[in-house]
Amino acid sequence: MKTASRALVIAAFLGVASSASAADIENGLKLSKQWCAACHVVSSDQKSASVDVPTFGDIAHRKTEKKPLAAFLAEPHGKMPNMSLSRSEIDDIVVYIRSLGPAGNEPAAPRKPPDLPKNG
């Protein structure tokens, strides 16, 4: 029984890992132009956007985030239309945004405060 459970956990992990690596930069660009370009500059050939929001290039160069980008895209934010993006579409947009930044510029995870010494 334990072997079957381990096999399921490993298969689930490999499925998640392969879906994350299967994210499509080109589809991310296409989706970004469709859903995000009304407000954000999403590519270098874009002519106009709102001045009040960061460009995708700016977002890609951030070293820290309050919330992971995929989680942020899964929720409505600002005056966004209800996009109802699928998980794979979100992954595609995230990998596209990350492709605009320097290599290895994955944002640092928020730091956990140090544990306080226990009394007693």
Number of C-alpha atoms within 10 A of each C-alpha: 6 7 8 9 10 11 12 12 12 12 12 12 12 12 12 12 11 11 13 15 12 13 19 17 18 13 17 21 21 15 19 24 16 10 16 19 20 14 17 21 23 24 16 8 7 11 8 11 16 12 10 8 13 15 18 23 19 14 17 22 18 15 12 14 14 10 12 14 19 16 10 13 19 14 13 12 10 7 7 12 10 10 12 12 15 10 14 16 19 22 24 26 26 23 24 24 24 23 17 17 18 12 9 8 15 15 17 12 12 11 6 6 6 6 6 6 6 5 4 3
